[in-house]
Amino acid sequence: MFTVKNLNAGYGSIQVLWDISFEVKDGEVVAILGSNGAGKTTTVRAITGMIHPTSGSEQFNGTELVGKSSRFILDKGIIQVPEGRQLFTNMTVYENLEMGAFSKAAKAKMKESEAFIYQWFPKLKERRGQVAGTLSGGEQQMVAVARALIGLPRLLILDEPSLGLAPNIVDEILEVAGHLAKEQGVSVILVEQDITKALAVADRGYVIENGRVVLSDTAYALSKNEHVKKAYLGI
């Protein structure tokens, strides 16, 4: 479904990613793991067209994405829940959700999608008319995830969803990601520093260090890997 091969990218003369390669299959949760500064955010920016790779390939269902605009990539169904949520804080919860309905198909299914979202995040239904900036951090993250789901993603990218949130909120969000993959066939890229939580929901994972993929395996195998346990789990 989504394949990245030998991707190189950075900022100006500073190269951050070095021959990054990974794949995501239909209905699969793939974790991109690594410490702060490893290159995870740059990888996401390269996938979503926020920066243009200097070389390599990104193919989504056979369509090459390198060099394409963020709008082109979004129209293909690749939707990101950004790190830090990035909501329209002066708008209501519902107005933020509406911003996710960017395509004709998403607009047509807005009511159906909204009903689905409220099944998972009932608090958002209660706060539908509340200004997003007045919500708690966990509730704001729910809105960010819900806004992405309104867009009917085929590939959902969750960028550091656990950042600054209580464990129970993180568990809720990751449960939704797992449901989307297993029950609805939506592929998920989970970018995380919290390796324990990421590997608990992922099918497979890739560990990035210094802009390079240094390990790739099933989530279970990575959780038992001695390097991962020592470097990231403190075991």
Disulfide bonds with the S-S distance in Angstrom:
none
